[in-house]
Amino acid sequence: MRELTYREAEVLARRVLVDGVGEGLVLEGEGGFYALYYFFGLWGRRAPEPEEVPDWVEGPRPTPDSFLPPYDQVQWLERHGYTLFVNESK
């Protein structure tokens, strides 16, 4: 799933999670559902670039409703020590 660009994932999305931090595109794949998170709001952008790859992939999970919105996912990542992505320049 990580190799999918935003353009590719957007057409396959079964659910879209959107807030001011980014988008989570929920896709069905082998073993269940996956959320591909594109965190664009952290860098002052309003949308992901079409060729952008996900910043974070979560899954598999049994249902498409079991994923956090992007802001909550960022908070979860930071609480669990994943802070380097916040400092990446895009």
C-alpha angles and dihedrals in degrees: 000000000000093000094062115107120221090256092054095043095046093065091049097046117127091186134013123210112196134178137138093286100053149292131288113203112199114209133178114239144150109324098008140307129341131195118214109200122206110189105197102144091069088071099043096259123132099214140012119267112252093243095043117122121218121279091211136012121202126190169321098248129162098241136031090232096065099082129099123240112256096261092051090046091054089051091050091049092050093048088053097049101263099131104130095084090062090062096049115112114223 
